[in-house]
């Protein structure tokens, strides 16, 4: 599976990607809101297979895809649907770099977390489903589960193979980028 296509030619295509995929994303969010456990269970079955190989997922994914969808985009949709069904918690903000940053232990050693994140950033498009399954499982397993921004993750998966690697750079900047230290005024109020 290679996540390479037209959307990947320009980072400015992101709003068009969301508009094109809004029906699919709205459907997934609706499953969470309705609590359709049967549909979510069918989608979770895709976690153990390559995207598109779990036929139980077809009735819950195929009707909601854009009309002009390409094979590599179908793979991305199956991946996102399976991951969403596994960890549908609402409230995710930012990209996967932001999510991993939230998962940091303020009093702990983040060496293993940074290694895990670096491996994810270096993932070849063919290996991305495996690494994203691990990443989402990790975020879900935290003492306070870190929610995922599913629309952003779909955009990022669709652009993962872009030659400029802009998605990977955005994730790295969100994870390791500069953050202003809390002002002394804010610290004294705590």
C-alpha positions in Angstrom: 0.0 0.0 0.0 1.4 3.3 -1.0 -0.3 6.5 0.2 0.7 8.6 -2.8 -1.7 10.6 -4.9 -3.0 13.9 -6.2 -3.7 15.4 -2.7 0.0 15.0 -1.9 1.2 17.5 -4.6 0.4 20.5 -2.4 0.1 21.2 1.3 -2.5 23.9 0.4 -4.9 21.1 -0.7 -5.9 20.3 2.9 -9.3 22.1 2.9 -10.3 20.4 -0.3 -9.3 17.0 1.2 -11.6 17.7 4.2 -14.5 18.8 2.0 -14.1 15.7 -0.2 -14.0 13.4 2.8 -16.6 15.1 5.0 -19.3 12.5 4.4 -16.9 9.7 5.5 -15.7 11.6 8.5 -19.2 12.7 9.6 -20.3 9.1 9.3 -17.5 7.9 11.6 -18.3 10.6 14.2 -21.9 9.7 14.0 -21.0 6.1 14.9 -19.4 7.4 18.1 -22.3 9.5 18.9 -24.9 6.8 18.3 -22.9 4.2 20.1 -23.4 1.7 17.3 -21.4 -1.1 18.9 -22.0 -3.5 16.0 -20.6 -1.2 13.4 -17.6 -0.2 15.6 -16.9 -3.9 16.2 -16.9 -4.6 12.5 -14.6 -1.7 11.8 -12.2 -2.8 14.6 -11.8 -6.2 12.9 -9.8 -4.4 10.3 -7.0 -3.8 12.8 -5.6 -7.3 12.3 -5.5 -7.0 8.5 -4.0 -4.9 5.8 -6.4 -2.0 4.9 -9.3 -3.3 2.8 -8.9 -7.0 3.6 -11.5 -7.3 6.4 -14.7 -7.7 4.4 -16.8 -7.0 7.5 -15.8 -3.4 7.1 -17.1 -2.9 3.5 -20.7 -2.0 4.4 -19.5 0.6 6.9 -16.8 2.2 4.7 -17.6 1.9 1.0 -20.9 3.7 0.9 -19.3 6.8 2.5 -16.3 7.2 0.2 -16.0 10.0 -2.3 -17.3 9.1 -5.8 -13.9 9.6 -7.5 -11.9 7.7 -4.9 -8.7 5.9 -5.9 -7.4 2.6 -4.6 -4.7 4.2 -2.3 -7.4 6.5 -0.8 -9.6 3.5 -0.1 -6.7 1.9 1.8 -6.4 5.1 3.8 -10.1 5.2 4.6 -10.1 1.6 5.8 -7.1 2.3 8.0 -8.7 5.4 9.6 -12.0 3.6 10.1 -10.4 0.7 11.9 -8.2 3.0 14.1 -11.2 5.3 14.8 -13.3 2.3 15.9 -10.5 1.2 18.3 -10.1 4.7 19.9 -13.1 6.9 19.1 -12.7 9.3 22.1 -13.7 12.8 21.1 -11.7 16.0 21.6 -8.4 15.4 19.7 -6.7 18.6 18.7 -3.7 19.1 16.4 -1.8 16.4 14.7 -0.1 13.2 15.9 2.9 15.2 17.1 0.6 17.2 19.4 -0.9 13.9 20.6 2.4 12.4 21.5 3.4 15.6 23.2 0.3 15.3 25.4 1.3 11.7 26.2 4.6 12.8 27.7 5.2 12.1 31.4 6.1 15.4 33.1 8.1 13.6 35.8 9.4 10.8 33.7 12.0 9.9 31.1 10.7 10.3 27.6 13.4 8.4 25.9 11.2 5.5 24.9 8.4 7.8 23.8 10.7 9.8 21.6 12.1 6.6 20.1 8.6 5.4 19.4 7.7 8.7 17.8 10.8 8.8 15.7 10.1 5.3 14.3 6.6 6.5 13.4 8.0 9.6 11.6 10.4 7.4 9.6 7.8 4.9 8.6 7.6 4.0 4.9 4.1 4.5 3.5 3.8 0.7 3.2 4.6 0.3 6.9 2.4 3.2 8.1 -0.7 1.1 9.0 1.4 -1.0 11.4 3.1 2.0 13.0 -0.2 3.9 13.3 -1.9 1.0 15.0 0.9 1.0 17.6 0.7 4.8 18.0 -3.1 4.8 18.5 -2.9 1.9 20.9 -0.3 3.7 22.9 -2.4 6.9 23.0 -5.4 5.0 24.1 -3.4 3.1 26.8 -2.2 6.2 28.7 -3.6 6.7 32.2 -5.5 9.6 30.7 -6.2 8.5 27.1 -5.1 11.0 24.5 -7.8 11.6 21.9 -6.9 11.7 18.2 -7.9 14.4 15.8 -9.4 12.0 13.1 -10.0 14.5 10.3 -6.3 15.7 10.7 -5.0 12.2 10.8 -6.9 11.3 7.6 -5.4 14.4 5.9 -2.0 13.4 7.1 -2.3 9.7 6.0 -3.4 10.9 2.5 -0.3 13.1 2.3 2.2 10.8 4.0 4.1 9.9 0.8 4.6 13.5 -0.3 8.2 13.9 -1.5 8.6 17.1 0.7 7.6 15.0 3.8 5.7 18.0 5.1 3.4 15.9 7.3 6.4 14.4 9.1 7.9 17.8 9.6 4.7 19.2 11.0 4.4 16.3 13.4 8.1 16.7 14.5 7.6 20.4 15.0 4.4 19.8 17.1 6.2 17.2 19.3 9.7 18.8 19.7 9.0 22.4 18.7 9.4 25.4 20.9 6.8 26.1 23.5 7.0 29.2 25.7 7.6 28.4 29.3 4.8 29.4 31.6 5.3 33.0 32.8 6.3 33.4 36.4 2.9 35.1 37.0 1.1 32.0 35.9 3.4 29.8 38.0 2.8 31.8 41.2 -1.0 31.5 40.7 -0.8 27.7 40.9 
